[in-house]
Amino acid sequence: MKAGPAVRSLDAIPGKVQAALLSYYNNERGIKVHFPLHRNPPADSSILVTKAQFYEYVTLDGRRITPTSRTRRTTAGSSIVRVRWKDEYLVGEIVSVFHHVQAGSDAVI
Protein backbone atom coordinates (compact mmCIF):
# COMPACT_ATOMS: atom_id res chain seq x y z
CA MET A 1 0.00 0.00 0.00
CA LYS A 2 1.30 3.42 -0.94
CA ALA A 3 -0.34 6.71 -0.02
CA GLY A 4 -0.78 9.40 -2.66
CA PRO A 5 -0.11 13.10 -2.09
CA ALA A 6 -1.13 14.64 1.23
CA VAL A 7 -4.25 16.82 1.13
CA ARG A 8 -2.75 19.57 3.31
CA SER A 9 -1.41 19.88 6.84
CA LEU A 10 -2.99 17.93 9.69
CA ASP A 11 -6.77 18.07 9.64
CA ALA A 12 -9.47 17.29 12.23
CA ILE A 13 -10.76 13.72 12.40
CA PRO A 14 -14.58 13.32 12.30
CA GLY A 15 -16.22 12.47 15.64
CA LYS A 16 -17.25 8.91 14.68
CA VAL A 17 -13.69 8.14 13.61
CA GLN A 18 -12.35 9.60 16.87
CA ALA A 19 -14.67 7.27 18.79
CA ALA A 20 -13.45 4.29 16.74
CA LEU A 21 -9.81 5.25 17.36
CA LEU A 22 -10.49 5.64 21.09
CA SER A 23 -12.00 2.15 21.19
CA TYR A 24 -9.15 0.69 19.11
CA TYR A 25 -6.38 2.11 21.26
CA ASN A 26 -8.08 1.26 24.57
CA ASN A 27 -9.20 -2.27 23.59
CA GLU A 28 -6.84 -3.53 20.89
CA ARG A 29 -3.54 -1.76 21.53
CA GLY A 30 -3.57 -1.84 25.32
CA ILE A 31 -2.86 1.85 25.81
CA LYS A 32 -5.18 4.20 27.62
CA VAL A 33 -6.46 7.28 25.80
CA HIS A 34 -9.31 9.68 26.47
CA PHE A 35 -11.09 12.51 24.66
CA PRO A 36 -9.57 15.98 25.21
CA LEU A 37 -12.61 17.26 27.13
CA HIS A 38 -13.07 14.13 29.26
CA ARG A 39 -13.62 14.94 32.93
CA ASN A 40 -11.43 13.09 35.42
CA PRO A 41 -9.49 10.88 32.99
CA PRO A 42 -7.44 8.01 34.44
CA ALA A 43 -4.00 9.09 35.61
CA ASP A 44 -2.24 6.72 33.17
CA SER A 45 -4.26 7.93 30.18
CA SER A 46 -3.13 10.15 27.27
CA ILE A 47 -5.26 12.63 25.36
CA LEU A 48 -6.47 11.24 22.03
CA VAL A 49 -4.84 13.09 19.14
CA THR A 50 -7.79 14.45 17.17
CA LYS A 51 -5.93 15.38 13.98
CA ALA A 52 -4.44 13.25 11.22
CA GLN A 53 -2.73 13.54 7.86
CA PHE A 54 -5.25 12.90 5.06
CA TYR A 55 -4.34 11.76 1.54
CA GLU A 56 -5.80 12.22 -1.95
CA TYR A 57 -5.73 8.48 -2.68
CA VAL A 58 -3.97 5.21 -1.90
CA THR A 59 -2.54 2.60 -4.28
CA LEU A 60 -3.25 -0.96 -3.19
CA ASP A 61 -2.24 -4.00 -5.28
CA GLY A 62 -1.76 -1.73 -8.29
CA ARG A 63 -5.23 -0.20 -7.97
CA ARG A 64 -5.67 3.50 -7.23
CA ILE A 65 -8.40 3.94 -4.60
CA THR A 66 -9.81 7.45 -4.30
CA PRO A 67 -11.91 7.98 -1.17
CA THR A 68 -15.37 9.47 -1.64
CA SER A 69 -14.32 12.50 0.39
CA ARG A 70 -11.76 13.38 -2.32
CA THR A 71 -13.50 12.40 -5.57
CA ARG A 72 -15.24 14.85 -7.87
CA ARG A 73 -17.38 12.13 -9.43
CA THR A 74 -20.98 11.44 -8.51
CA THR A 75 -20.29 7.70 -8.18
CA ALA A 76 -18.19 5.78 -5.69
CA GLY A 77 -16.70 3.36 -8.25
CA SER A 78 -13.05 3.83 -7.34
CA SER A 79 -13.91 3.89 -3.62
CA ILE A 80 -15.47 0.42 -3.38
CA VAL A 81 -13.25 -2.36 -2.03
CA ARG A 82 -13.56 -6.02 -1.16
CA VAL A 83 -11.29 -7.34 1.60
CA ARG A 84 -10.77 -10.64 3.32
CA TRP A 85 -10.91 -10.33 7.11
CA LYS A 86 -10.71 -13.33 9.44
CA ASP A 87 -11.75 -15.85 6.75
CA GLU A 88 -14.67 -13.84 5.40
CA TYR A 89 -15.04 -11.30 2.62
CA LEU A 90 -16.32 -7.81 3.36
CA VAL A 91 -17.29 -5.09 0.88
CA GLY A 92 -17.23 -1.42 1.73
CA GLU A 93 -16.66 2.14 0.67
CA ILE A 94 -13.45 4.04 1.44
CA VAL A 95 -14.55 7.43 2.74
CA SER A 96 -11.13 8.81 3.68
CA VAL A 97 -7.47 7.80 3.75
CA PHE A 98 -5.42 9.11 6.66
CA HIS A 99 -2.41 8.46 8.88
CA HIS A 100 -2.92 8.85 12.64
CA VAL A 101 -0.11 9.08 15.19
CA GLN A 102 -1.00 8.63 18.85
CA ALA A 103 1.39 9.42 21.69
CA GLY A 104 2.32 6.26 23.56
CA SER A 105 1.49 3.92 20.67
CA ASP A 106 3.63 2.36 17.97
CA ALA A 107 0.56 1.52 15.86
CA VAL A 108 0.51 2.74 12.28
CA ILE A 109 -3.06 3.68 11.38
Secondary structure as GFF3:
##gff-version 3
##sequence-region A 1 109
A	DSSP	beta_strand	2	3	.	.	.	ID=ss1
A	DSSP	beta_strand	11	12	.	.	.	ID=ss2
A	DSSP	alpha_helix	15	23	.	.	.	ID=ss3
A	DSSP	pi_helix	24	29	.	.	.	ID=ss4
A	DSSP	beta_strand	33	34	.	.	.	ID=ss5
A	DSSP	beta_strand	46	47	.	.	.	ID=ss6
A	DSSP	beta_strand	51	55	.	.	.	ID=ss7
A	DSSP	beta_strand	58	60	.	.	.	ID=ss8
A	DSSP	beta_strand	63	65	.	.	.	ID=ss9
A	DSSP	three_ten_helix	77	79	.	.	.	ID=ss10
A	DSSP	beta_strand	80	85	.	.	.	ID=ss11
A	DSSP	beta_strand	88	93	.	.	.	ID=ss12
A	DSSP	beta_strand	97	99	.	.	.	ID=ss13
###
